Each structure stands twice: as structure tokens, then as C-alpha cells.
Amino acid sequence: MKPSKIILPIIVFSQFCCTSLWFAGNGVMQDLVSTFGLNDSAVGHLTSAVQFGFIVGTLLFAILSIADRFSPSKVFLSCAILGAIFNLGVIWDGNSLTSLLSFRFFTGFFLAGIYPVGMKIAADYYEKGLGKSLGFLVGALVVGTAFPHLLKNMTHAFPWKMVLVATSSLAILGGVLMLSFVPDGPFRRPSQKLEISAFVKVFQFPKFRAAAFGYFGHMWELYTFWAFVPIMLQTYAWAHPEVAFNIPLWSFLIIALGGLACIVGGYISQQLGTKKVAFVALLLSCICCLVSPLLFGQSSEAIFIAFLIFWGLVVIADSPLFSTLVAQNASPEIKGTALTIVNCIGFAITIISIQLLNIMRTWTSSNFIYMVLAIGPILGLLALLSKKPHLEQKR
């Protein structure tokens, strides 16, 4: 059965709306620092709180096989509403660092029922051309992640709390649209029972492991780069007083343009193969990590911005391709659990890399710290170069 033409646009738009919760705190980070008297390390702690919440949520969802046992659209709506409520908690005037960390943690927890579940819904509809479909879906995640920076730029004349109100409203809208217009897909194979060990069994398959390890290497770099884009821009501006960056706007563009790379990569993968395109994107982002210190000394702001835009394109282009390989190499009845547990481990890795850079920033002001981000891509490339096993490349 061919899915309705509105299915993919609804999934994509709903994913965009709901994932705008992810970096809502980062979009107003400087306001949080000044309003609640936080120190400069708050950017790392608050970003990691969301990631940690997402990890705990995905682990629990995977152990309980939530996305495989229950209607994914209903799970999506429930988590969108709850995530929106906790996101709004940040605007409470009585917040301290502890309460802010708690609100961001639970926002991340319920994102576990949005991002991987959205991919599960897409996989239930698009067995063929999954790479292209997930390209649109992850593209929506990217734009949703960047959107709070744009909102901050647009609402500079309004209270910063409007960014949180707007992202929470969007999340509820996305959840309602998903439940209203996207019923269970034709390729869904619901699990009839609770299988606690399912999230471990998926790693028994060598092809699945190879795809997952490539994804883990990619994740070491991705969210840390996104979290530190505003800091990179600010660092360059401090070193070049003649430069006057609009940091929220450029942060949005650098991150959001990666959504286009996801879509283009999905189309290219249909011609060249999923693994090959993922390898090239991961290699290019690895090179960006290694050469990044040289760009901070570049006197041309246009070249510096162009470099960050290029890095923003290649750092995310492989994400939907790895998710495609993971979904294709998992059993249909535990596909949702497989995607969820891989997300769980991948985002656990992001906490380590974010906190590592956060700590290194207190040790040194050197821009060579960003070379550390190359560790993940290097290991991911080694996983992809493995001759045994070969990854499946269904189209």
C-alpha cells in the first residue's frame, strides 16, 4: 500500500515542531546566565542535562519496547505534551541551576518519545527509499534544533521567555498533527509482548553492530559542535574586535543549513549507496575538526563563516544514513527498540564529548580543543572500513 502524499510532510513538520524543544535552553542561554546568576559553564551543564534526560528516556523506552508495543503516534503526542510542559518550567522566576537542570532533564527525557519514535513511524511507512525519507526527517530535527536561535534573533525586542513559550506551543501542535493525520503504518510489526532483552539482542547481529558503531562515532562530534557554535562565533569575534556577528542568526543558519545536507544526502545515497555517502560525509567532518584551529586565526570573517557553514553541512549529512542502516539491519518487530537503544548510546556519548570540551575550556583558551571532536569520526570511519561484515545497502 502506497502511503498518502501528506504522510511524510506531516511527519517532517511534526518532528520539526517537537524537536525545537531540544536547544530551546541554548537559544536563550545568555539570558538564563544573567537572569539566574549562572556561570559560563552553564552552557555545557544545561546542554548535557537534556542529553542525559534523553539517554535515560531512550533506555527506559527501549527496555520496555514502548515504540513497538504501543501506537507510535500516541506515544509521540503524549511525549510532545509532557516535553512542552517541562520546557515551560524554565520561565519560572524562582529557578536555580538545580531546577533549571531538572526541567531540561525531563524535557530531554520526553524527547525520547519524539525523535526515535518519529524515525520509527517513518520506517513503518517507507520500507523502500528509507534513506531519502529519513533525510527529510533528520533535516526537520536539524531545523528544529536551530530554531530557538532564530526565535531569539527575532524576539530580541521581546522577553526571552517568549522563545520557551513558542517552542512549547510548537511541540504540542506537532504532537496533535501526528496523532490526527498519521495512523499506524503498513509496515508496522507490533510486538505482542514485553521482551526486556530485546534491546540487547539487536547487537547480536554483526551488520547491525557495524552500522551502530559508525553512528556512535558521528555522535561524538555532532551535538558538541552544535552546542559550541555560538561559542566559536563569540571566540572569533573577541579575537577580531572589528567583527560584529549577529550570533543568534548565524548560529541558526550554521546549524539549520545542515537540514538541507540531510535531504541532499538522502537523494545521493539512492544513487551511490548509503554506506558510501555516509563515509564521505563523516570523513569531511573529521577533516573539519582537525583543521578548525587554523580557521580561528583567519582574518577574513567570510572565510570563517563559510567554514562553519560547511562544517555544519557535513557534520549532520550522515546522520539519516546511519539511522537507515540501523533500521535496515534490525528485525521488523523490534525496529523501534533498535533505533531507540542506538539513540540512547549515541546521546550518552554526546555528554562525554560536551563535558570534555567544557572542562578543557576551563584549562585553556586554545582553539585546538576542537580537534578532540575528530576522535569519534576516526573511530566511525574505522567501523565503516571493516570488511566483515558488509553493511546492507537496501534502497
N, C-alpha and C positions, 0 to 999 in steps of 0.2 A: 504494500500500500504506500503510495506516494504522499508524504506529508503536505499539509496545506502550505501555501506560499507565505502565509503570515506567521507560521510557527517559528522559523529561525529569527525573523526580525523581533518578534515578541521576546524570545529567549535572550537575544542580544541586548535589547533595550532594558529588560528586567535586570539582567546581570549588571549593566552599567549603573542603573539606579541604585542597586543594593550595594555594590562594591564601592560606591562613593563614601561609604561609612569607613573604609579602611584607613585612609590617610586624612580623615577629617581633622584629627588632632594635629597632624603635621601642618595642615593648611593654616592653622591659627596658632602655631607653636609660639611665636614671639609674643602674641597676646597672652597666652597662658603663662609664659615665663614672667611677664611684667605684672599681670593681674594677681597671680597667686604666689609671687616671690620665689619662683623656681630658679635653679642654677642652670648653667649651659648644658650640663649632661642630661637634662630632661628629655631632649630630643631622642637620645638613644633609649632611655628607660621607657618613655611612653610608646615609642615605636615597638620596642621589644614586648611590652605588655600586650599589645594587640596580637603580635605574633605568638606569644605564649598562650594567650586565650584560644587562638585558632588551633594551636597544636593540641591542647587539652580537649577542645571540642572535636577535632577530627579523630583523635584517638578514641574518644568515647563513642562517636558515631560509627567508627569502623568496627570496634569491638561488638557493638550492639547491632551492626548491619542495618542502621536506620534507613539509609537511602535505598536498600534492596528490599526491605520488609514493608515499608510504608510508601504511599504515593509520594513521589519526589516533589510534585508541585505543592502538596500540602505542607511537606517539610520545609520547602523554600519559603512559603508565606509565613509560617509560624516563626521561622528564624529571622525573617526580614522585620517583622513587627518587634520581636524582642531585641534584636540588634539596634533598631531605631530608638527604642526606649532608653537603652543604656548609653547610646551615643548622646542623647539629650542630657544625660546626667552631668556631662562636662560643663554645662552652662550654670550649674548651681553655684551660687555666690559663696557658699561655705566650704568649697572644695579645698583639700590639701593635696600634697603629692600622693599620699596614700589613697585617697578617694579617687583621684584622677586615674591612678594606675588601675584601680578596681573597675572603674567604668570602662576604660579602654580594654581591660582584660575580657570583660563579658561581651563587649562589642565584638572582639575577635572570636570569642567562643561561639557566638551565633553566626558569624561569617562562615563557620564550618558547615552550616546547613545551606549556604548560598553558593559559594564558589565551586566546590567539587560536586555539589548536587546539580548545579546548573550544567556542568560538563556531563554528568550522568544523564540528565534529561536530553541533552543534545545527542549523546551516544545512543539513546533509546529511539531516536527518530532517524538518525543518519548513519546507517551502517556503512554505506559507500560514500566516499568523499568526506570522511570524518575529519581529515586534516583541514580541509577548507572550512568546514562548519566550526571547528574548534578555533580556527584562526579568527573568525568573526567574534566568537565568544570571548576568547582571551583578549582580543582587541578591545572589547567592551570593558573588561576588567581594567585594562590599562588606562583607558579614558576615565573610567570611574575613579580609579586611584588618583589620577592627576586632577580631577575636577575640583576638589577643595581648594587647590592653589588658584584656580581660575576664579572660583567664588570669592576668595579672599581679595583678589585683584579687583573684582567687580564691585565688591561691597566695602571698599576702603572708606567710603563715606558713611557706612552704616556700622552698627555694633558687630563685633566679631562673632557674637553668639548666633547671628543670622546664618553663618556658614553651617553650624551644627543643626539648626532648625531645618534648613534647606535640605541637607543630606539625609536627615531622618525622614523627612516628608517624601523624598525621592525613593527611599528604601521601601516604605510602606506601599507606595504606588507600584513599584516593581513587583513586590510580592503579590499584590492583588491582580495585576495583569497576568502573572504566571499562572495562578490558580484559575483565573477566569477563561483563559484562551489556550492553555497548553495542557491537555489531558495526558494520561499516561501514554507513552509512545508505543508504536507497533513492535519494536524490537526489545521491549522490556521483558525480562525474565525474572519475575519476583521470587525472592527467597521465601520459602514457606515456613522456615523455622529459624530460630536463633542459633547461630553457629559461631561460638566465641572464638574458635581457632581460625576462622576464615581469613582474618587479616594477617595471619602468619603463613597460612598455606599458599597465598599468592606468590610468595618469594621462593617457593619450591621450583618454580618454572624458570629455567635459565634465560629464556628470551625476555621474560618479564623483568628479571633482575637487571639485565643489561640496559633495558630502557629506563628503569628506575634510577640506576646509578648515574646515567647521563643527566637525568633531571636533577638529581641531588647536587651535582657539580654546578649546574646552571643556577640553582637557587642560592648557592653560597654568595654569588655576586649580585643577583638581581635586586632584592629588596634593600640591601645595603646601599647600592648605587642610588636607588630611588630616594632613600631616606637622607642621603648626603648630597643630593643635587643642590638644594638651597645653600648648604654649607660651602660646597665647591664654588658656587657663584659668589657668595659673600667673601670667601677667601681671595678670589681673584680680584674682586672689587677693592678690597682692603690693600692689596699689593699694587693696584693701579688706581690711585685716587681720582684720576681724570675720567674713570669709567662710572657711569650711573646706570646700573642694571635695574630693571623692573623685575626683582627676584621672583615674586609670585607668578607673574606672567611667563617668564622664561622657564621656571620650574614646571609649570603646566605644559608648555609646548615640548620641552625636552622629554618629559615622561609620556605625554599623550600621543605624540607622533609615533611612538612605538606600537600603538594600536594598528596603525597603517602597515607597519612591518609585519605584524602577525597575519593580517589579511593577505598581503602580497606573498608572504612565505607559504601560506596555505595553498595558494594557487600554483606557485612554482613547484611545490612538493608533489603535485599531481603529475608533473612532467618529469621531474628529476629524481623523485623518490624522497620519502620522508626523512630517512636517516641521513642522506647526503646533505640535504638543505640544513638540517639541524646541526650537523658537524661544521659546516661553513660558518653559520651564524655564531656558534659557540667559539670557534677559532678567532673570528673577528673581534668578539667582545673580549676574549683573552688578551689579544694584542692591545686593545684599548686600555685595559688595566695596566699593562706593562709600560706603555708609553705615556700614560696620563701625567706623571710628574713633569715631563718636558713641556706640556702644554700650559702649565700654570705660569711659566716664565715667558710665554709668548706675549709679545707686546700688542698684537692685533686681537682686539676683542671679538672681531668677526670670526677669526680662525678658532678661537677658544669656544665660542658658542657653536660653531659648525661641528667641532669635535664632540662636544657634549651631545648634540643632536644625533650625530652618527652613532655614538655610544648608546644613546637611548633607543635607537632603532635596532641595533644588533643584540643588545642585552636581553631583549624580550622576544625576538623573532622566533627563537627555537622553542619557546615555552609550549605553544599549542602542538608543536610537532612531537615533543616528548610525551605530552598527555595523550596524543593519538597513538603512539607506540605502546604506551602503558595500557590503554583501553583495548587495543587490538590483541594484546598478548595476555589478557586476563579472561577467565571463564565468564560467559554472559551473566550467569546467575549471581556472581559476586563482583561484577564490573564496578558498581558504585562503591563497594567496600575497597576495592583495589585502588581506585582513584583517590579515595579519601585517605587511606593509610599512606600512600605515596606523598600526598599533600602534607600530611601530618609530619612525616620525617623531613620533607623538604623545608618546611617552615621552621622546624626545630633547628635546622642548620642555619637559617637566617638569623636567629637570635645570637648564635655564636659569632657570626661574622659582624653583625651590627655592634654587639658589645665589644668585640675585639677592636674594631676601629674607634669606638667610643673611648676605650681605655687608652689606645695609642695616641689619641688626640690630646690626652692629658699629659702624656710623656714628651711629646714633641710637636712642633708646629710644621714639621716637614710634610710636604705633599707626597713623599714616597710611600706613605702609609697605604695609598690606594692600590699599590702593586700587590698587596696582600690579597686583593679580590681575585687575582689570577689563579690562586690555588685551586678553587673549585672548578673553573673551566678546564684547567690542565687535567685534573682527575676525570672530569666528564669526558674529555676528548680521548683519554686512555680507555675508558669504558666503551666508547663508540668504535675505537680501533680494534677492539677484541675480535678475533676471527671466530671464536667459539663462545657463544652461539651467534649466528647471524640474526639480526633483527628482522622480523616480518615487516614488509612494506606494502600492506594492502592499500588500495586506493579507493 
